[in-house]
Amino acid sequence: MTKELTNQEREHVLDLLNRARKAMALIENYSQQELDRLAQAIGWFSSNEKTFTKLAQMGVDESGIGDRLGRPAKRFKIHGALRDALRQPSTGIVEVDEEKGLVKYAKPAGVIASLIPMTNPALTPPVTGIYSAKTRNATIFSPHPRTAVTTFKMVEAMRSACRAVGAPEDLFQSIQKPSIPLTQYLMQICDLTLATGGKPMVKAAYSSGRPAYGVGAGNSSIVIDETADIEIAAKNTRMSKTSDFGSGCSADGNIIIQQRIYNEMLSALQLEGGYLCNEDEKKKLEAAMWDENGNRTFSTIACPPQQIANAAGFNIPDDRKFLMVENHGKIGPEHKFSKEKLTTLMALYWFENFDDALEIVKKIYNTAGKGHSCGIYSHDDDNIDALARVAPVSRMMVRQPQSKSNAGSYTNGMPMTSSLGCGIWGGNITNENVTMKHMMNYTWVSRPITEDKPSEQDLFGEFYGNEVA
């Protein structure tokens, strides 16, 4: 039975919205310098090592998933978002094209409803918050019920940042007792929704009747050809797969290896801490990781490989960092290991020639994860180009740890974010990393220019003047 929105919940959300609009009005005329200072305060108050470590670990403790020791390292994403925000104008004139006579003015989007996943309750609010405040918006955060306390604590840190610079603290507010009807109502009355989380959440955002940015499911697949540096590829794969125990949609799910280097790559992955499961262990894993309806079991999501193995009924050495199953030729809805795993387990495939690799990639994405991302370890530009042309993904990392690169890093040019659009493939409106520019309205001012009208002969080329029926 679906729970209905109570009058008390309705009044609470309307009060949050009213306070948010009042806060926005108070910063409506902030200068670029004032907005930059506000963004810096938010960045510091949320991502200083003491605060972020405490709240990142609180999120793991509260949710029961993720790597308590490793998650605090994600604070660099907040730093990266602040770097990107400070390098871009967000008020007044933000772009001029003299040749076309165009001038672009930035305006706020309005009050943003930000849906927070349980995997990143300490990270997503400040990343969104920096971009939102810099663009003169207010944000109301709707947390996942499993991490409502952590989300609220982080939003309180961001409100402290506002007070420190004399800005209204109601630029940021968080729902303390989230529910599905309450969140749905929030999305209906806010101006824009940012939905970072599972498929039901994104679907609800797109059904709200308001503009929304959602994200699609991940199933990152990595191609490794014979030109790859095997040691680096194995190290990066381990780093990506084990980051926060594989909780992110960007974590390497399928490794597609050229057969001539398959055994060498497998050995390198084992040296990095991989455990290759035998066929009996693989069957037990499948039974433990998916329920009778094909849904992932919570106890095996984003956890150490030992915990997964124990749930499946076998033991692995304490020094193993991730599990591997050979899954060659087993791709499709009925083959669960070809889907997204969201934990410290990857599926291995091999290929003879690169065309075979491309076919494997296409089959995997026809099964799950279309629109999100893929990667390649190769020094052959033709192979890199071939994969980029056929992979139905929004981003492709070349020789980089996937889960640490998709959303931006200091060694690539991807915009820093905690929300990854997956385009029409993934049921989203954008293929881009969702950042500051997505939280602004724009006014285009057009002045007259010298006529730019080509002749009909130039337009129609060889077809000009031909007789038609």
C-alpha positions as CSV (number, residue, x, y, z in Angstrom):
1,M,0.0,0.0,0.0
2,T,1.5,3.4,-1.1
3,K,1.9,5.9,1.7
4,E,0.2,9.2,1.2
5,L,1.6,12.6,1.9
6,T,0.4,14.0,5.2
7,N,-0.7,17.6,5.8
8,Q,2.2,18.0,8.2
9,E,4.7,16.9,5.5
10,R,3.1,19.1,2.9
11,E,3.3,22.1,5.2
12,H,6.9,21.3,6.1
13,V,8.0,21.2,2.5
14,L,6.2,24.4,1.7
15,D,7.9,26.1,4.6
16,L,11.3,24.9,3.3
17,L,10.5,26.2,-0.1
18,N,9.4,29.6,1.2
19,R,12.6,29.9,3.3
20,A,14.7,28.9,0.3
21,R,13.1,31.6,-1.9
22,K,13.7,34.3,0.7
23,A,17.3,33.2,1.0
24,M,17.7,33.4,-2.8
25,A,16.3,37.0,-2.8
26,L,19.0,38.0,-0.3
27,I,21.8,37.0,-2.6
28,E,20.1,38.1,-5.9
29,N,22.5,41.1,-6.3
30,Y,25.7,39.4,-5.0
31,S,28.7,40.3,-7.1
32,Q,30.9,37.7,-8.7
33,Q,33.5,38.2,-6.0
34,E,30.9,37.7,-3.2
35,L,29.7,34.5,-4.9
36,D,33.2,33.2,-5.2
37,R,33.8,33.9,-1.6
38,L,30.7,32.0,-0.6
39,A,31.7,29.1,-2.7
40,Q,35.1,29.0,-1.0
41,A,33.5,29.0,2.4
42,I,31.3,26.1,1.5
43,G,34.2,24.2,0.1
44,W,36.3,24.7,3.3
45,F,33.6,24.1,5.9
46,S,32.5,20.9,4.1
47,S,35.9,19.4,2.9
48,N,38.4,20.3,5.6
49,E,40.0,17.0,6.5
50,K,38.5,16.8,10.1
51,T,34.9,17.5,9.1
52,F,34.8,15.4,5.9
53,T,36.6,12.4,7.4
54,K,34.1,12.4,10.3
55,L,31.0,12.7,8.1
56,A,32.3,10.3,5.4
57,Q,32.8,7.6,8.0
58,M,29.5,8.5,9.6
59,G,27.9,7.8,6.2
60,V,29.5,4.3,6.1
61,D,28.4,3.5,9.6
62,E,24.9,4.8,9.1
63,S,24.3,3.0,5.8
64,G,26.2,-0.2,6.5
65,I,28.0,-0.1,3.1
66,G,31.2,1.3,1.8
67,D,34.8,1.5,2.9
68,R,35.2,3.4,6.2
69,L,38.9,3.9,5.8
70,G,38.9,4.8,2.1
71,R,35.8,7.0,1.7
72,P,37.4,10.1,3.3
73,A,39.7,10.3,0.3
74,K,36.7,11.5,-1.8
75,R,37.1,15.0,-0.4
76,F,39.2,15.8,-3.5
77,K,36.0,15.9,-5.5
78,I,34.8,18.9,-3.5
79,H,38.2,20.6,-4.1
80,G,37.9,19.9,-7.8
81,A,34.3,21.2,-8.0
82,L,35.5,24.4,-6.2
83,R,38.4,24.7,-8.7
84,D,36.0,24.5,-11.6
85,A,33.5,26.8,-10.1
86,L,36.1,29.5,-9.4
87,R,37.2,29.5,-13.0
88,Q,33.8,30.3,-14.4
89,P,31.6,33.4,-14.3
90,S,28.1,32.8,-12.9
91,T,26.4,36.1,-12.9
92,G,25.9,38.9,-15.5
93,I,27.6,38.4,-18.8
94,V,29.2,35.0,-19.0
95,E,29.9,34.7,-22.8
96,V,30.4,37.1,-25.7
97,D,30.5,36.1,-29.4
98,E,31.2,39.3,-31.3
99,E,31.2,37.7,-34.7
100,K,27.6,36.5,-34.2
101,G,26.5,39.5,-32.2
102,L,25.6,37.4,-29.2
103,V,25.9,38.1,-25.5
104,K,24.9,35.5,-22.9
105,Y,23.7,36.5,-19.4
106,A,23.4,34.0,-16.5
107,K,20.4,33.8,-14.2
108,P,19.6,31.4,-11.4
109,A,17.6,28.2,-12.0
110,G,15.6,28.6,-8.8
111,V,15.1,26.4,-5.9
112,I,16.8,23.0,-6.5
113,A,15.6,19.7,-5.1
114,S,18.7,17.5,-4.7
115,L,18.1,13.8,-4.1
116,I,21.1,12.3,-2.3
117,P,22.2,8.6,-2.6
118,M,23.1,6.6,0.4
119,T,26.6,6.0,-1.2
120,N,27.7,9.6,-0.9
121,P,25.8,11.5,1.8
122,A,28.9,13.5,2.7
123,L,30.1,14.2,-0.8
124,T,27.1,15.0,-3.0
125,P,25.6,17.8,-0.9
126,P,28.8,20.1,-1.0
127,V,29.6,19.4,-4.6
128,T,26.0,20.4,-5.5
129,G,26.1,23.2,-3.0
130,I,29.2,24.9,-4.4
131,Y,27.7,25.0,-7.9
132,S,24.2,25.9,-6.6
133,A,25.3,28.8,-4.4
134,K,27.7,30.2,-6.9
135,T,24.8,30.4,-9.4
136,R,22.6,32.1,-6.8
137,N,20.3,29.2,-6.3
138,A,19.0,27.6,-3.0
139,T,19.0,23.8,-2.5
140,I,16.7,21.6,-0.5
141,F,18.3,18.2,0.0
142,S,16.3,15.0,0.2
143,P,18.5,12.2,1.7
144,H,18.2,8.5,1.4
145,P,16.5,7.2,4.5
146,R,19.5,5.1,5.4
147,T,21.8,8.1,5.5
148,A,19.5,10.9,6.6
149,V,21.5,11.9,9.6
150,T,24.8,12.1,7.7
151,T,23.2,14.2,5.0
152,F,21.7,16.6,7.6
153,K,25.0,17.0,9.4
154,M,26.8,17.9,6.2
155,V,24.1,20.4,5.3
156,E,24.6,21.9,8.7
157,A,28.3,22.3,8.0
158,M,27.3,24.1,4.7
159,R,24.9,26.4,6.6
160,S,27.7,27.3,8.9
161,A,29.7,28.3,5.9
162,C,26.9,30.7,4.8
163,R,26.8,32.3,8.3
164,A,30.6,32.8,8.2
165,V,30.3,35.0,5.2
166,G,27.1,36.7,6.1
167,A,25.0,34.8,3.6
168,P,21.5,33.4,4.4
169,E,21.9,29.9,5.8
170,D,18.6,28.8,4.3
171,L,20.4,28.6,0.9
172,F,20.8,25.0,2.1
173,Q,18.2,22.9,3.9
174,S,17.8,19.2,4.5
175,I,14.8,17.0,5.1
176,Q,15.3,15.1,8.3
177,K,12.6,12.5,8.0
178,P,12.4,11.6,4.3
179,S,9.6,9.6,2.7
180,I,8.7,8.7,-0.9
181,P,5.6,11.0,-1.0
182,L,7.4,13.8,0.7
183,T,10.3,13.7,-1.8
184,Q,7.8,13.4,-4.7
185,Y,6.1,16.5,-3.5
186,L,9.4,18.4,-3.1
187,M,10.2,17.6,-6.7
188,Q,6.8,18.8,-7.9
189,I,7.2,22.3,-6.2
190,C,10.9,23.0,-6.8
191,D,12.2,24.6,-10.0
192,L,14.8,21.9,-10.8
193,T,15.6,18.4,-9.6
194,L,19.0,16.8,-9.4
195,A,18.5,13.1,-9.0
196,T,21.6,11.2,-8.1
197,G,20.7,7.6,-7.2
198,G,18.9,4.5,-8.3
199,K,16.5,4.0,-11.3
200,P,13.3,4.5,-9.3
201,M,14.5,7.8,-8.0
202,V,15.5,9.1,-11.4
203,K,12.2,7.9,-12.9
204,A,10.3,9.7,-10.1
205,A,12.3,12.9,-10.9
206,Y,11.4,12.8,-14.6
207,S,7.7,12.2,-13.7
208,S,7.5,15.2,-11.4
209,G,6.4,17.6,-14.1
210,R,9.4,19.8,-13.4
211,P,12.8,20.0,-15.2
212,A,15.2,17.3,-13.9
213,Y,18.7,16.0,-14.3
214,G,19.0,12.3,-13.6
215,V,21.7,9.7,-14.0
216,G,21.6,6.2,-15.5
217,A,22.8,2.9,-14.3
218,G,26.5,2.0,-14.6
219,N,28.2,-1.1,-15.8
220,S,31.6,0.1,-16.7
221,S,33.5,-2.2,-19.0
222,I,37.2,-1.9,-19.6
223,V,39.1,-3.1,-22.7
224,I,42.7,-4.1,-22.4
225,D,44.7,-4.8,-25.6
226,E,48.2,-6.1,-26.2
227,T,49.7,-2.6,-26.3
228,A,48.7,-1.9,-22.8
229,D,51.2,-1.5,-19.9
230,I,49.9,-4.6,-18.0
231,E,51.3,-3.6,-14.6
232,I,49.7,-0.1,-14.8
233,A,46.4,-1.5,-16.1
234,A,46.2,-4.0,-13.3
235,K,47.1,-1.4,-10.6
236,N,44.5,1.0,-12.0
237,T,41.9,-1.7,-12.2
238,R,42.4,-2.6,-8.6
239,M,42.3,1.0,-7.5
240,S,39.0,1.6,-9.4
241,K,37.3,-1.7,-8.4
242,T,38.2,-1.3,-4.7
243,S,37.4,2.4,-4.3
244,D,34.8,2.6,-1.6
245,F,34.4,-1.2,-2.1
246,G,33.0,-0.7,-5.6
247,S,30.0,1.3,-4.5
248,G,30.1,3.7,-7.4
249,C,28.5,3.3,-10.8
250,S,31.9,3.9,-12.4
251,A,33.6,0.9,-10.7
252,D,35.1,-1.5,-13.2
253,G,32.5,-4.3,-13.8
254,N,33.7,-6.1,-16.9
255,I,37.3,-6.5,-18.0
256,I,37.7,-7.5,-21.6
257,I,41.3,-8.7,-22.3
258,Q,43.1,-9.6,-25.5
259,Q,43.7,-13.3,-25.4
260,R,47.5,-13.1,-26.1
261,I,48.0,-11.2,-22.8
262,Y,45.1,-12.8,-20.9
263,N,47.2,-15.0,-18.6
264,E,49.7,-12.3,-18.0
265,M,47.0,-9.8,-17.1
266,L,45.3,-12.3,-14.9
267,S,48.5,-12.9,-13.0
268,A,49.0,-9.1,-12.6
269,L,45.5,-8.7,-11.2
270,Q,46.2,-11.5,-8.8
271,L,49.4,-9.7,-7.7
272,E,47.2,-6.7,-7.1
273,G,45.0,-8.7,-4.7
274,G,42.5,-10.4,-7.0
275,Y,41.0,-13.8,-6.2
276,L,39.9,-15.9,-9.2
277,C,36.8,-17.9,-8.2
278,N,36.4,-21.4,-9.6
279,E,33.1,-22.5,-11.2
280,D,31.6,-23.9,-8.0
281,E,32.4,-20.6,-6.2
282,K,31.0,-18.6,-9.1
283,K,27.7,-20.5,-8.8
284,K,27.6,-19.8,-5.1
285,L,28.3,-16.2,-5.6
286,E,25.5,-15.8,-8.1
287,A,23.0,-17.3,-5.6
288,A,24.3,-15.0,-2.8
289,M,24.5,-11.8,-4.8
290,W,21.1,-11.8,-6.5
291,D,17.7,-12.8,-5.0
292,E,15.0,-14.8,-6.7
293,N,13.8,-11.7,-8.5
294,G,17.2,-10.8,-9.9
295,N,17.8,-7.9,-7.5
296,R,21.1,-7.4,-5.8
297,T,21.2,-8.5,-2.2
298,F,22.0,-5.6,0.2
299,S,24.5,-7.6,2.3
300,T,26.9,-8.1,-0.7
301,I,26.8,-4.5,-2.0
302,A,29.9,-2.3,-1.5
303,C,31.6,-4.6,0.9
304,P,35.0,-6.4,1.3
305,P,35.4,-9.6,-0.9
306,Q,35.7,-11.7,2.2
307,Q,32.1,-10.7,3.2
308,I,30.8,-11.6,-0.2
309,A,32.5,-14.9,-0.1
310,N,31.2,-15.7,3.4
311,A,27.7,-14.9,2.3
312,A,28.2,-17.3,-0.6
313,G,29.5,-20.1,1.7
314,F,33.2,-20.2,1.1
315,N,36.4,-18.5,2.4
316,I,39.1,-16.5,0.7
317,P,42.5,-15.3,2.1
318,D,42.4,-12.1,4.2
319,D,44.8,-10.3,1.9
320,R,42.5,-10.5,-1.2
321,K,41.1,-7.2,-2.2
322,F,38.6,-8.2,-4.9
323,L,36.9,-11.2,-6.6
324,M,37.1,-12.2,-10.3
325,V,34.9,-14.6,-12.2
326,E,35.6,-15.8,-15.8
327,N,32.4,-15.0,-17.8
328,H,33.5,-15.3,-21.4
329,G,30.6,-15.8,-23.8
330,K,28.0,-15.4,-21.0
331,I,26.4,-12.1,-21.7
332,G,22.7,-11.2,-21.5
333,P,19.9,-10.7,-19.0
334,E,20.1,-14.3,-17.9
335,H,23.8,-14.0,-17.2
336,K,23.8,-11.9,-14.0
337,F,27.6,-11.3,-13.9
338,S,27.4,-9.3,-17.2
339,K,25.3,-6.7,-15.3
340,E,26.3,-4.0,-12.8
341,K,27.8,-5.5,-9.6
342,L,28.3,-2.5,-7.3
343,T,30.8,-4.4,-5.2
344,T,34.3,-5.8,-5.1
345,L,33.8,-8.3,-7.9
346,M,34.6,-8.1,-11.6
347,A,33.8,-10.4,-14.6
348,L,36.6,-11.3,-17.1
349,Y,36.3,-11.8,-20.8
350,W,38.8,-12.3,-23.6
351,F,39.0,-11.5,-27.3
352,E,41.1,-12.6,-30.4
353,N,41.0,-9.4,-32.5
354,F,39.8,-6.0,-31.7
355,D,36.5,-6.4,-33.7
356,D,35.7,-9.2,-31.2
357,A,36.3,-6.8,-28.3
358,L,33.9,-4.3,-29.9
359,E,31.2,-7.0,-30.2
360,I,31.6,-8.0,-26.5
361,V,31.3,-4.3,-25.5
362,K,28.1,-3.9,-27.5
363,K,26.6,-7.1,-26.1
364,I,27.4,-6.0,-22.5
365,Y,25.8,-2.6,-23.0
366,N,22.7,-4.1,-24.7
367,T,22.3,-6.0,-21.4
368,A,22.9,-3.2,-18.9
369,G,24.6,0.1,-18.3
370,K,24.1,1.8,-21.7
371,G,25.0,5.4,-21.6
372,H,27.3,5.5,-18.5
373,S,31.0,4.8,-19.3
374,C,33.7,2.5,-20.5
375,G,37.5,2.5,-20.5
376,I,40.5,1.3,-22.4
377,Y,44.1,0.5,-21.7
378,S,45.8,0.8,-25.1
379,H,48.5,2.8,-26.9
380,D,46.9,2.1,-30.2
381,D,45.0,5.2,-31.4
382,D,43.1,3.2,-34.0
383,N,41.8,0.9,-31.3
384,I,40.9,3.8,-29.0
385,D,39.1,5.5,-31.9
386,A,37.3,2.3,-32.8
387,L,35.9,1.8,-29.3
388,A,34.9,5.4,-29.0
389,R,32.9,5.1,-32.3
390,V,30.8,2.1,-31.2
391,A,30.5,2.2,-27.4
392,P,27.1,3.5,-26.4
393,V,28.5,5.5,-23.5
394,S,28.8,9.2,-22.4
395,R,32.4,9.1,-21.3
396,M,35.4,6.9,-22.1
397,M,38.6,6.9,-20.0
398,V,41.9,6.1,-21.7
399,R,44.5,4.5,-19.4
400,Q,42.9,5.8,-16.2
401,P,41.3,4.2,-13.1
402,Q,37.7,4.5,-14.2
403,S,35.9,5.2,-10.9
404,K,38.5,7.9,-10.0
405,S,38.3,9.6,-13.4
406,N,34.8,9.6,-14.8
407,A,33.6,12.4,-12.6
408,G,36.7,14.4,-13.1
409,S,40.3,14.2,-11.8
410,Y,43.3,16.4,-11.6
411,T,44.9,14.5,-14.5
412,N,42.1,14.7,-17.0
413,G,39.8,17.4,-18.3
414,M,36.5,16.0,-17.2
415,P,34.4,18.5,-15.2
416,M,34.4,17.7,-11.5
417,T,31.0,16.4,-10.3
418,S,29.2,13.8,-8.3
419,S,26.4,13.3,-10.9
420,L,27.0,11.7,-14.3
421,G,24.5,12.2,-17.0
422,C,24.0,9.2,-19.3
423,G,22.3,10.8,-22.2
424,I,19.3,9.4,-24.1
425,W,20.9,5.9,-23.9
426,G,20.4,6.0,-20.1
427,G,17.1,7.8,-20.1
428,N,18.7,11.2,-19.2
429,I,18.5,14.6,-20.8
430,T,22.3,15.2,-20.9
431,N,25.4,13.2,-21.6
432,E,27.6,15.6,-19.6
433,N,29.0,15.6,-16.1
434,V,26.3,17.6,-14.3
435,T,28.0,20.8,-13.0
436,M,27.5,24.5,-12.5
437,K,26.3,25.3,-16.0
438,H,23.3,23.0,-15.6
439,M,22.1,25.0,-12.7
440,M,21.6,28.3,-14.6
441,N,19.1,29.9,-16.9
442,Y,20.6,32.0,-19.8
443,T,19.4,35.0,-21.6
444,W,20.7,35.4,-25.1
445,V,21.0,39.0,-26.3
446,S,21.3,39.3,-30.1
447,R,22.5,42.4,-31.9
448,P,22.3,42.9,-35.7
449,I,25.3,41.6,-37.8
450,T,26.3,41.9,-41.4
451,E,24.0,39.6,-43.4
452,D,25.1,36.0,-43.4
453,K,23.2,34.6,-46.3
454,P,24.9,32.1,-48.6
455,S,23.7,31.8,-52.2
456,E,21.4,28.9,-53.2
457,Q,24.1,27.5,-55.4
458,D,26.4,27.3,-52.3
459,L,23.7,25.8,-50.2
460,F,22.6,23.0,-52.7
461,G,25.9,22.3,-54.3
462,E,25.7,19.8,-57.1
463,F,22.0,19.5,-56.8
464,Y,21.3,23.2,-57.6
465,G,19.4,23.7,-60.8
466,N,18.7,20.0,-61.4
467,E,15.3,19.3,-62.8
468,V,13.0,17.5,-60.4
469,A,9.7,15.8,-60.9
